[in-house]
Amino acid sequence: MARIAILTVSDRASRGEYEDKGGPAAEAWLRAAVTSPLEIRREIVPDGRDIVAGAFRHLADDWGADLIVATGGTGPAPRDRTPEAMADVIDFDLPGFGEAMRTASLAEVPTAILSRQGAGVRGRCLIVTLPGSPRAIGTCLHAVFAAVPYCLDLIEAARIETDPAVIAAFRPKTA
């Protein structure tokens, strides 16, 4: 069974001053897309490089997440440090994820160029960072998720299958 963590990064949501809409949007998208058994865990943390990096480490290393989807903290505001936190904990970066997400988002809003979403691998865990907007979350996940199941295969994480009506997973044909 795949373990997927959804990490909402928001000062206001972590203090209860703002309803987290990003975490539920990511969970709804994932539950619609993934057909194989999965366990989803949602957490909310405030913005800030060290706190977010600690949450990534905990979810990947202690909880055993195969996939972490983080929402929020990817913009240019002073406390938006999710990309830096991810860089602190990953073994390597997957720059194509950020490129694809920004390209898809740019077709919808000109401010997509301000977003610093991306992805990287820590051990057997894929970390994908997304904007906090529910609409942007759907756009970004749709832009990259076809590659996620194969990426999880390659890093020896849990295998996931998808509903082709939502997103068709791509895996190379074997001989």
Protein Blocks (a to p, Z undefined) as FASTA:
>chain_A
ZZdddddddfklmnopaccfklmmmmmmmmmmpmbdcddddddddedjklmmmmmmmmmm
mnopabdcdeejiambfklcklmmmmmmmmbdcfklmmmmmmmmmmmomklmmpccdcdd
ehjaccddddfbfklmmmmmmmmmmmmmmmmmmnopacddddfkloccdddddZZ
